[in-house]
Amino acid sequence: MADNWLHPPVPLVALVGMSEIHTAIIGNMPKIKRLRLISHQLYDELPKPKQKTEIKDWDAHVPSGILKSNWVEKHMTQLPAVVCLLHEWDENKDWHSQTVSVASAVNNFRARNSLRNFEVIILIVRHRNAVEDERELEEKHRQMCKDAGIPSRNFMLLTTTDLKASLKRLEECLHAAATRKYREMYKRVKKLKDRVPRGIKRVQVRYHFKMGFYAELYSDQYLALSHYSSAYNYLGQIRIDRGSEDVIELKVVAQVIVFKIIYLLLHMNKVVDALTQFRHHINFYRHHRGLPSLLFHHHAWMSRQYRTFGEFWEEAPSAQRQSSKTQNSGYFYQAAAEHAIIRKNSALTALEATGMGKLRPSTSMPKTEYLGQLLTLAERTYGAHASAGSGTGHLHHHVVVQRVLALEAKQDHSEGVLVLLTRAYENFKRQRCSRMILHVASHMAKEYLSSGNPNMANKFFDRIARTYRKEKWNVVLRDILTKALQCARALNRSSNAASYTLELLSAQMSSSPSERKRLGKDLLEAGAINQPPPPEANMLVRPLLNSKGSGIAVAGLDLEALPETAVFIVPAESDIFICKGGFPNRPDQDEKEACVTVTDSKAIVKLQITSKFPVEVAFAKIVVVFEGGVLPLSILPQSLQAGANPEFKQEILRFQDLWFKEGETESVELEIPMPPPEDCKLKEGRAKNVEISHILLAFFPPESDEKSEVQTPIVLKCPCASAPPGCKSTAVIPPVKSNATIHFVNYQPPGIVGERIPLNLRIDAGKDTLKDAKLKLQIAGAPQVVSSASPVAPTTPLSPRNIIQRLDNVGPMLGITATHSEGSSSEIKLPEVKAGDSHNVTIWLSARDAITQAKGLEIVTCVQYTNQDDRVVLCDSRANIWFVRALTAAVRIFPIATPKIPKNLAPGGSPRV
């Protein structure tokens, strides 16, 4: 069905003669929406009416159809109500000869179109204003119209020197003439309708539709609405078999009429009435399915209803003003898409059942005489005779099915569905309907997947899954993840497929036991697929592949020899493998304490792994990753030879072959070396915290053996959920109290800019023995820097005093330089100092700019050493220094306990006299 049936009609006017100026007239015509102008040659014949036989016995009459297929198109594009004859006025000829020429043109046109009573307008085109008197000119025009046999109101003068005003008058004249003509046609149809008995429903529908159409053409909307409503009511009274092919004609005609009604109601601002009419239309015809083998045709019709109403709703300002989250065009597009999906599935089923090979390539849909019919009049007549004579009455059913299937096989169903879903998505997005956006997006993703575009489908599924995962909509999420898993497999993305599988195996998804086993086996089989890992996986691959030296042979597989592109990492954030790890409580520890204090150089770690995996698996290696400076801890199978783990010298062989069945829990306690505490950031230092970050599990399919080909391990990154019973998740390494001290010897503020000043330090060992000692120079806070060009720098806030930075890092920026006997590094190696002894160090400081804050610049000297108990110990001392631009001042350094700079020292200058 063409869109002309649904669009509002516009009066049609034909321009005849002088075709060279038709384009100019059409392009410059004002209010062009009120008229539709078409161009015709002078001697072209317009469509002729068909000879009709008068019906005398209506009781015996059986209408062949309801509406002619080309009736609306004929009145909107071919058959004008008004014919405008153009005649170019020749100023060199006399009035009489030109009058005769105009009258001859009119008579010739009427003779060629004698069967059509067109409204004829004469348009005289003059290229300059008339020189005659106005009264004389009017009399000549009247005489010209009389000779041509047309009323004087149908005479128009177009002056090219005043084109705009002339075209405006012409447009009003043409519109008035078209209105008169369509009123005349309305009355003629009304007389015909009054002769038809009301029991002839199909003819009543036809005449009421034509009367409404003509009323709409001459802009009487209320009269048009009344006739369209009568036509729709008569159509609903027609009794036919809902399972026959005649239903198709009824539904197509109903679609035309109801959307004529809805369009008028929406433009009369009767939005509620339009919505009520549409719902009644859908509810009445949703059960008129037609032939069972053409079920897809019914859903195509249903989809078209929702789509058309959604388009009308979008175009009508009155409907847009009443749009809301629960009532907008997005809902109608979504309903249209749902019926389009059913249509697609039904069509595929019908095509498979019929067999595409049975369809002849030349099979096509013939042009029928009546709207909505699938058979020509001759074929319908033959089918009726066959039914009465030879008993082959269903032959025409077979022809109908063959034609519709042939047409359906050419349709791109997925494209139509995606267009509707996209429109629904955009409308819901404008209304901010977040739930409906995700719902429509899921349908779009499924359609992309079924149409062979898994890449686009996977993007939609990932976005939807993030929201459902965050809001814990597990019932809906399971379906999304299942489809996403299909996309990942279609795209050969093993890591994504494994991630989706693990999430589907979690307890929240409530998958059946058989489904869990199938997913588990599929995950293990994915271990043989080589896929590059994501970029962030490199830090996890290195502990697994063990880059420290010798390789690790596990079941005939050298993990170190595997390239990184052969290992993919799957973040296991589900409950498939529940990993717990922590530090056992000390016997004397209070249960309320949140952490375990470790005072030795080693600590005990308790690890507990519970498998909820539906298939038995064997781990090739377990790697425990810590936070706080502890190296990764590897756990290997018992079958591995002692000493094969190069990461630690001690044997870590506690699990029996690392085999896990569903529901099994294994626990083990391991001893690990603890790192030294952090560098002191306060005077007394700060404790170091050690926690288990995550656990890496590498496993292979259980059926693999030593002789099998090398398979890619599946590596899972499992977060450490909590600590096992009797353990704490955090171990604290407190700093060891230092017996050594650092003293500043012979200091006196301030220093002079541009000169080196000595900073003499004495390190007293006290009761400790200082082994592997290092002296570090650091700066606390960010001082104000006085530029050389400005004697007084602007006041800037100081950084927090607990922010300590190496002098090497901030010294060049601040203009501070430190030199000593070993060079200019901020770290100085010290010799071993016995208990009770001391060691002196001289450091030369210089400044590029003046430092004149009240508190000066804080220098932190820190000594890190190993004591006689092999414990790493820190001690530090701080001092404030100033630098001034004075030639005679001496350099003085105040310790942290010394009062502020003396009052007689002016900031930025020399001492006062």
N, C-alpha and C positions, 0 to 999 in steps of 0.2 A: 504494500500500500504506500502510495506516494505521500510525502509530507503536505501536499496541497490540501488534502482532506482535513488536516488538523490546523493549518494556518488560518487566521481570520481572512475572509475574502475582501478584495478591493475591487471597485468598479473598473471595468476594462474598456479602454478607448483606443480606437485604431486611427492612426494618422495615415491618410491616403493622398498620394500626389506629392510632388516636390520632395522626394526622399532625401535629397542632399542636405536639407535643413532639419530633418527629423531629430538627428542627434543633438543639435543645438537647442531645439525646443525642449526635448526631454531632459537635457542636462540643466537647463535654466528654469524649469517649471517650479514655482513655489509650492510648498505643501505637497510634495510629490507622493507622500504616503496616502493621500486621499484618493489618488488615481493611479492606475497602471497603464502606461502608454506603450503601444506596440506599433511597429512600422510595417506598412503594406504598400506594395506597388499599386499604381492606379488601375491596372487591368487584372490584378490578382482576384481570384474568387475566394470568398470566405466560406467556411463550412456550411454545407447544405443540410437541412433537416431530413430525417428519414421518413418515408411514408408509413404512417401508422394506421392500422385497421381499427375502426371504432368497435368497441366492445358493447354488445347489446345485452347479452345474458351474463351478468356478473356471477350468478350462482354456479354456472358451469365453467367459469374462467379459473384457470390455475396459473398464477404468475410464475414466470420463469426465474425471477430473482427479485431483489429488493432495490438496489441502487446500481445504475450502470457504472462500469469501472472507470469510464473516461468522462463522466458527466461533470464533475467538479473541475477537472483539468481543462475541459473544453470551455467552461464559462470563465476560467481565470486566466487562460493563456491563448485561446483561439477565437472564441465567439464574443466580439465586443458588443456592448450595449449601445455605444455611440460611435459613429464614424465621422471623423473630421476630414472634410475634403479641402485640401490646400490648393489655392490658385494664386499664382504670382501676377500681380497687377502690372500691366505695361502702360506707362505714362504716355507713350507715343500713340496708343490706339484710342479710339473713341469708346464711350460708355456702351453703346449699343452692341458693338461687336464682342466686347468682353462679356457683356451680360449674356449674350447668346452662347458664348463659349462655356460660361459657368453652368448655365442651364443644361447644356448638352452633356457636360461631365456628370452632373447629378442624375440625369435621366439614364445615361449609359450605365452608371453604377447600380441604379435600382433595377434596371433590366437584367443585369448579370446576377443580381442577388434578390430576385423577385420573391423567393420563398422566405426571405428574412425581412421582417419589418424593422430595419434599423432606424435609430434616431440619427438624422444627418445634420451635421453642422458645417456651414460654409465658412472657411477662414481665408480672407483676402490678405495677402502679404504685400505691403507697400514699403518701398525703400525710402520714401520721404513723405512728409506731411502733405495732406490734401490741400489744394489751393482753392477748392470750391467753397461756397457758402455752406454753413452747417446745416441749415434747413434743406437746401438743395441736395446736399450729400445724403441726408437721411431719406429723402424722397427717392433718390436713385437706388439706395440700398434696399428700400422696401419693394421697389419695382423689380429689382434683381431677384429677391426672395420669391416674389409672386410668380415670376417667369420660371423659376426653378421648382416651384411647388412645395416650398418649405415655409414655416412661420418666420416672421421677422426676428423673433427672439433667438433663432438658430443662425443668425448671421453675426460674424465676428470679424473685426479688422485688426490685423497685426502690423504695427509700424515698427520697422527695425530701428528707427531713430529713438523710439521710446519703448525698448524691448521689455523692460521689467514691468512697467505698468500694463502693457498689452498682454503679457503672459499671465499676470494676476487676474485680469478680467477673463481671459480665456479659460483659466483653471476653474473659476467660479461658474462660467457658462457650461463647461463640460461636466462638472460635478452635478449641477442642477439637471442637465439633460439626462445623465445616467440615472439619477434618482427617479426621475419621471418614468424612464424606461423600465427600471426594475419594479416600480410600483405596478406598472401595467402588466409585467410578467407575473407578478405575485397574484394579481386579480384573476388572470387567466388560469393559473394553476388552481386557485381556490374554487373556481367554477367546476373544474374537472374533479377536484376532491369531493365536492358536494354531491356529485353524481354516484360516487362509489359507496356501496354499503359499508357500514362499520365492521361487518364481519370479515371483510377482505383485509386482513391485518397487514399483509406485506405491501399492498398498494397504499394503504393509509400511512404506513411508515414512509413510503417513498414521497407522497405528496406533502406530508407535514415537514419532511426534511427539506424539500425544495422551497416551500413557503418560508421556512425559517432562514434558509440560505439567502433568498431574495430580500427578506426583511433585514437581514444583517448587512446586505449590500447597500440598502438605502438608509442604514444607520438607525434602524428602529430595534434596539437591542432587547427591549422588554417583549416585543412581539416575537422576535426571533427566539428568545428563551422559551416562550410559551409553546411555539410550534415544535422546537427541539424536544421539549419535555413530553409533548403529546406523542411524538414519533418514538421516543424511548419507551414510553408506557405501552404503546401498541406492539413494539418489538418484544417486550417482555411477556406479552399475552400469546405469542406464537407457540404452539405446542409441537414439539419435535422430539425425536429420540435423542437423548443426551449422548448416546454412544455411536451416533452416525456421523458421517462426514458433513451433513448439513449444519452441524453445530458450528463449524468453522466460519461459514458465511454469517451466521447470526452474531458470533462474537466480533467479527471484523466490523460489521455495521454498527454494533453496539459501541465499539471503541470510538468510531467516528462521531456518533451522536453524543455520547457522554462527554467527550472532551470539548465538543462545541458548547455544551451546557456549562462545564467547569470553567472554560475560558471566560464565558460571559459573566458567571457568578464572581470570579476573582476580580474582574475589572469593574464590577459593581460594588466591590468591597464587601461581598458576602462570603467571607473566607470559611466560616463555619458551615454554611450551606454547601459550599463546594466540597469541603472535606466529607460531609455527610453523604453527598451524592456519590463521591468516589468509593467510600466504604460500602455503600449499598451495591454499587456496580460490581465490586470485587466479590462480595459475599454471594451475590446472585449467580455469577458466572463461574465461580471457582470450581463448581461441580459439573460444568458442561465440558467434559474432557474429550469427547469425540471418540474416534476409533482407538482401541487400546494400543494398537501398533504405532499410533502417532501421538503417544503421550508427550513426547518432547515438544510437539507443536503446541500443545496446550500450555506448557510451561514457558515456551517462547512468547506466547501471547500474554501470559501473566506478567512476565518480565517487562514486556513492552508497556503494559498499563502503568506499572510502578515508575518506570523510567520517564514516561511522558508526563505523568503527574508531578514528578520531581522537577522536571524542566519547567512546567507551568508554574510551580511554586517558587522556583528561583527567579523567574522573570516577572512575577506579579509583585509590585511594591507593597500592596496590602497584605499579602501573605508573608513577606519578609519582615514586616513590622510585628507580626505575631509569632515569629519563629522563636523557639526556645530549645533547651537541651532535650526535652522530651517530644518536641514536635518541630521538625525541620526537614529540609529536603534530603539530608543525609540518610534518614530512616527509609525513605522511599527508594533511594538508590541502592541501599543495602538489601532491601526486600527484592528489588529487581535483580541484583546480583545472585541472591540465593536461588531464585527461580531459574536464572541462567545456568547456574551450576547443576541444578537438577536436570535442566534441558540437555546439558552436555552429556551427563551420565546416561540419561535415557536414550539419547541419540546414538551414543557409542554401543549401547546394548542392542538397539534395534538394527544398527548397521552390521554388527557381528552376527545377529540371528539371521538376517536376510542374506548376508554375503555380498561384499562389494562387487564380486565378479559377476553377479546376476544383473547388475545395473548397466544398461547400455550407455556408452559415452554420449550418444546423441540424445539421451533422455533429458528433457528440459520441461520447465513449467510453461504451458501455452498461455497465451493472452486470452482470458475468458471475458465474456460480455458483461458479467455482473460481478460486483465487488465481493470478494471473499470466496468465490467458487473456485474449485480446483479442476473442474471438468468443463469443457466447452458445451454449448447447447446441443450440438450434434451427438457428442459422447453421452450426455445425460439421456438424450432421447433413445439412443441405441441401448443403453443400460436398462431403461424402462421396458423396451420391447423385448429385450432378452429375458428379463425377469418374468414377463407375462407368457413368453412363448417357449423358449428352450430350457428354462430353469437355470440359466447362468446369470442370475441377478446380481451376484457379487463380483462379477468381472470388473465393473467399474471401480469397486473398492480396491482391487489389486492395482489398477492404473493409478489411483490416487496415492496409494502408499508408495509406489515406485517413483512417482514424480516428486513427492515431498522428500523422500529419502535421498534422491539424487541432488535435490537442492540443498538439503541439510549437510550432505557430505562435503560440499564446497565451503561451508561456513568455518570461520576461525573462531571457535567457541571461546578459547582462552583469552584472546584479545578483547572480545566483548565483555567477558567477566571482569577482566582487569580494569577496563575503562569504567565500568560501573562501580567497582570497589574503590578506585582512585577518587571518583567524584564523591562517594560517601565519606571517604577518609578526609578529603578536604573540607567538606561541610561540617563534619563532626569536629574537625580541628578548629574551624572558625567559631563554633559554639563551645569549645573547650570541654568536650565530652570525653574525658580521659579514658573511661572504661570502654566506650564504644570505639575509640580510636584503636585500642589494642585488639579488640574483637575483630574489627575490619582488617587490621594489619595481619592478623593470623590467617584470615581467609585469603588475603593477597599472597602471603607466603606459601600457603598450600597450593594456590593456583600456579604460582611460579614454579613450584616443585613438580606439579603434574604436567606442566607445559614444557619441561625440559630445561629449566633455568635454575639449577640448584644454588648457584652462587648468589643470585638476588634473593632467593628464598632464605638462604642461611643468614643473610644480613637482617632480614625482618625477624626471623626466629630468635636471633641473639638479642635484639633490642627488646622483644616481648618478654623473653625469658628473664632478662635483668629485672624488669618491673615485677613480674610474678614471683621471682625468687626473693626479692626484697620484701614483698608483702605476704610471702608464705602462702600463696594460692597453689598448693601442691597438686590438687586435683586437675586444675587447668594446666599447670606447669608440666605435668607428666606427658600430656598430649603434645605440647610444644616441643619438649625435649625429644620425644620419639620421632617427630618430623625432622627436627634439627639433626638427629643422628642419621637419618636417611640422606640428608643433604651432605653431611660430612663424608659418608661412605661414597656417595656419588662423586664428590670432589676429590676423593682419595686423600683426605686429611685425617691421618691416623690419630694425631694428638687430640684434635677436636672430638673425634668419634669416641676416643677413650674417656675424655672428660665428660661427655654427655652420658656415656654408659655408666660411669661411676656415680653420677648424680641420680640416674634412674635406679641404681641398685640401693640407694640409701633408704632407710626405713620410712622416711617421710613420704616417699612416692607410693607406698603400699602396693608394690607390684606383686603379682602372684608368684608362688615358688617356681613354677615352670618357666615363667618369663624371666625370673632372676637367673636361673641356671642357663637359659639361652643367652642372656646378655653377658654372663660371666665367661662362657665359652667363646663368644664372639670377641670379647676383650683379649683373651689369651691368644686367640688366633691372630689378632692384630699385631702381636709382638714380632711377627715375621715381616712386617711392612717397614721399609726404610723411609723415614721422613726426617727432614731437617728440624732441629728443635727451634723454639722461639728464641730471640736474642737474649731474653732475661734468663734463659736456662743455662747459660755457660757457667755461672758460678755454682750451679748444682751438678753439672756434669763433671767438673774437675775433681771433686771429692770422690765421685763414683769411679772415674777412670784411673784415679790414683797416679798423679803426675810426679810423685816423689822419687821414683826410681824403678825398682823391680816390679814386674807385672804380677797380677793375681790370677791364677788359673782356677776357674770355677766350672765344674762339669765340662771340661775341655774347652772353655772359652776364656781367652785372654782379654779382660776388660780394658786394659790399657791400650791394647792394639786396635780396639775399635775406634773408628773415626767419630768425631762428635756429631757428624751428620747422620750417624746410624742410631743415635739415641734420642728419643723424644721424652719430654717431661710432661707428666700429667699432674696438675694440682689436685690432690685428693682432699678436698675440704668436706667430704661427706663422712658418714659413719661406717664406711666399709671396713677400714682398718682403724681401730681406736688405739691411738698411741698415747701412753702416759709416761711421764718421766719426772724424776725429782731427786732430792737429796734426803736420805733418811734422817730423822730427828736424832739429836744427841740424847743419851740417857738422862742427862741433867737439864734438858731443855724444857722450857715452859710451852705447853700446847698452844697458848695464845700468841706466841711469837710468829711473825709472818715469814720468817726466813731462818735458814740454818747458818750459823757462824762457823767458818772453817779457819782454824788456826794453823793447820799443818800445810805442807806443800802438796799433799794429795787429798783427794776426797772420794767418797763413795757415791756412785750414781745408780739409782734403781730404775730399770726400764721395764715397762709392761705393754705388751702388744696383744690386742684382741682382734681376731679375724671374723668379720661378718660376710666375707666373700663367699658366694654360693658354690664355688668350685675349689677343690683342694689345690693349693699353690705351694711352690718351693721357692724361697728367697735365695737369690745368689749372693746378696750382700745387703747389709743394713748399715747406713751411715747416720750417725747422730750429730747434728750441727748445733753448736752452742753460740750463745751471745755472751761477750765478756772476755774474749781473748783466749778461750780454750780451743785447741785444734779439733777438727772433726774426728769422731770416734767411729772406727769401722768394726763391724761384727760379721764374722765369716762362718761358713758351715764347719761342723766338727770334722768332716772328712778332709779339710785342708791341712796340709802339713804345718807343724809348729814353726813359727818364725816367718811365715809367708806374708804376714801383714807388715809392711815397712813403715806404717804411720806411727806405730808405737812398738817398743822393743818387747813388751810383755805380750804373752799370748792372750787373745781375747776370743776364746772358743767356749761358749756357754750353751748355745742353743743346739739341740740335737738335729743336725741337718737342715734346720730352718724350714721345716715343713709345717704348714698350717691348714687345718680343716675349719669348716664353718663352725663358729661358736667357740673355738679353742682360744685359751689365753695363756701366754708364756711370760714369765718374769725372770729377770736376771739382775744381779748387782755387779757393777764394774768399778774398778779403781782408776781414776784419771788424775794426771798432774794438774795443779792449780796455778794460774799465772800470778805474777806479782801485782800488788795494788797499783792504781793509777798514779801518775805524777801528782804531787800535792798541788792543790789549787787554793787551799787555805793553809794557815800556818801549821796546823796539826795533820794535814793530809786528808784524804777522803777514801772511804771504803770502796771496794770494787764488787759489783754484782755479777753473778754468773747464772744464766738460765739456759734451758734447752729451747732452741728456736724452732726446729722442725726435725723430722726424721725422714730419710730417704729410703725407700724400699725398692729393690730391684729384683724382679722375678721373671721366670720363663714358664712356658706351658709345661704342665707336669709330664706329658708324654715325651718330652725331649730327652735325649740321652747323649752320652759322650761322643757317639759316632755320628750323630746327626749333624746337619749343616748348621753353621753359625747363625743364630737367631738374634734379633735385636731385643735387648731387655726392655721391659716396661718399667719405667721409673716413676714412682709415686712420691710426691712431696706431701707428707702428712703433718699437719700442725700438732704440736703437743697440747692435747686437750686440757689436761690437768695433771696433778701429782698423784701418784699411787697412795693408798692408805699408809699413814705413818711417815709421810714424806712432805717436804716443802718444795715448791717449784723454784725457789731462789736460794742460792748460796751466797753469803757475804764474806768477803775476804777483808778483814779490818787491817788498817795500816799498823805496822810494828812501831812501837815507841822508840825513838832514837835517843841514844846517850851522847851522840856527837853534837857539837855546836859550831856555829860560824860567827866570827867576830870581825868587825871592821876596825882597822888599826890606823891611827893618825889621819883623821878626816877633819875637814874644816870647810864649810860652805862660804860662798858659792864658787862655781867654776867659771872660767873665762872662755867665751866663744872663740873657737879657732885654735885653742891650745889643748894638749893632752894633759890629763890629770891622773895621778896614780890612785888606784883603788886597791888598798892592801887588805887581804883577807887572811885570817888565821883560822884553820880548821882543827879543832880539838877533838880527838877521838873519844875521850872519856873512857867508859868501860867497854866500848865496842872496838872490834878490829875492822878497819875499813878495807874491804877487798873489792876489786873491780869497780872502784869509785869513779864517778863522773860528776863534774861541776857544770851546771847549766845556768846560763844567764837568760833571764826573762824580764818582761816588762808588764806591770799590772796597770790597767787603765790607759786611756788615750789622752796625753797632755795637750795643752794649748801650744801651738807652734807659732812663734813670732817671726814674721817675714822680715828679711833684711831691708826691704823698702819701707817698712812701717815701724816706727819706734814702739808703738803700742798696738798689740794685736787685739782684734775683737774678742769679746768674752765668749767662749764656747763651753758647753757642758762636758764634764769628764765622763769617760766610760766607767762602768761598774768596776770596782777594785778587784772583784774575784775573777775577772776575765784576764787570763794570763797568756801572753804570746811570747814566742821565741824572739830573741833580739835580732836574729838573722832575718826574720820575716818583717818586722816593723821598724827595725833600725834605719834602713835606707829612707823610708818614708818620713821618719821623724828627724832624720839628720844626726842620729846617735851612732857612733862607731866605737867598738871595743876591740883592743888588740892585747895579745899576751905572748908569752914565749913560744907557744906552739902555733901561732898564727892569729887569724881574726875570726875563727869559728866561735859560736856561742856555747859550744860544748867542749870542756877541757878534761882530758883523762888525768887522773891523779894516781900517784903510786900507792902501794899498800901502806896503811898507817896502823901501827900496833896500838893496842889499848894503852891509854895514858900518854901517848905521843901526840904531836901536832904537826901541821904542814901549812906553810905559807904560800900564798899565791898573789901575784901582782897583776892587776888588770888596768890598762890605760884606756880611759874614756875621753872622747872628744865630741863636741856638739857643733853643728853647723849654724844653728839659730839659738836665740835666747829662750830659756825656759823660766818663766817668772810667775807661774801660778802660786797661790798661797801654800799649797801642799807639795809643789814641785812635781818631779817625775819619780815614780816608785820603781826601783830596781829590785828584782827578786833573784837571789842566788840560792840555788837548790843543789844539794849533793845527794846522789843516789848511790848506794853501796850495798854490798852483801856482808852481813855480820858473821860472827863466828858460828852461829847456828844455821848458816846458809839461808837466812831469810833476807829478802830485799827490804831495805830500810830507806826512808827519805828524811832529810832534815833541810830546813831553809832558814833564811834571814832576809830582812827587807830594809831598805834605806831610801830616803828621799834626797834627790839632788836638784840643784838649780844651776843655771848658766846665765851669766849677765855679760853685757858689753862694757867691761871696765878693764883698763890697762893695768891698774895697780892692785886689783882685788885678788885675794887668795881663794883657792878652791877649798870649800868646806862641805862635808857630807854629813847630814844629820841621820842618825839611826831612827828607827820608827818610833821610839819612845821619846825622842828629843822634841822640845817645843817647836813652834813654827819659826819661820825665818825671822831674824831680829827686826825690830821696828825701824832701826836706823838705816836699814838697807832698802832703798826705794826700788820698786819693781821695774826692771828693765834698765836700771842705771847703776852708778857706782855708790859706795857708802857715803852717807851724808857726813859733812864735816861739822 
